[in-house]
Amino acid sequence: MRKRLSLKIIKIPTKNNKVILISTLPIKEVSYDEINKLYRQRWKIKKSFEI
């Protein structure tokens, strides 16, 4: 038997566009603001490694 998978779609506005993330985390555990903050922190880290 297959398990149901619940997905949450998060739209994060950026300067030029928006980023769309898909998460399996329940909304009760992680809020939109927390995901937004984590994504932006992750992006800053990624950009810091670019030459």
C-alpha positions as CSV (number, residue, x, y, z in Angstrom):
1,M,0.0,0.0,0.0
2,R,1.3,3.5,-0.8
3,K,1.6,6.2,1.7
4,R,0.2,9.6,1.0
5,L,2.8,12.4,0.7
6,S,1.8,15.9,1.7
7,L,3.7,18.7,0.1
8,K,3.9,22.3,0.9
9,I,4.6,24.8,-1.8
10,I,6.4,27.9,-0.6
11,K,6.8,31.0,-2.9
12,I,9.7,33.3,-1.8
13,P,9.8,36.7,-3.5
14,T,13.3,37.8,-4.7
15,K,14.5,41.0,-6.3
16,N,13.7,39.9,-9.9
17,N,11.5,36.8,-9.6
18,K,10.2,34.4,-7.0
19,V,11.6,31.1,-5.9
20,I,9.3,28.2,-5.5
21,L,10.2,25.5,-3.0
22,I,8.5,22.3,-2.3
23,S,8.8,20.8,1.2
24,T,7.4,17.8,3.0
25,L,7.7,19.4,6.3
26,P,4.4,19.9,8.1
27,I,3.3,23.5,8.5
28,K,2.9,22.9,12.2
29,E,6.7,22.2,12.5
30,V,8.1,24.9,10.2
31,S,6.5,28.2,9.4
32,Y,6.7,30.0,6.1
33,D,8.9,32.7,7.7
34,E,11.3,30.1,9.0
35,I,11.6,28.4,5.6
36,N,12.1,31.8,4.0
37,K,14.8,32.7,6.5
38,L,16.6,29.4,6.1
39,Y,16.5,29.6,2.3
40,R,18.0,33.1,2.3
41,Q,20.7,32.0,4.7
42,R,21.5,29.0,2.5
43,W,21.7,31.2,-0.5
44,K,24.1,33.6,1.1
45,I,26.4,30.7,2.0
46,K,26.2,29.3,-1.6
47,K,27.0,32.7,-3.0
48,S,30.0,33.1,-0.7
49,F,31.8,30.2,-2.4
50,E,31.5,31.7,-5.9
51,I,34.6,33.2,-7.4
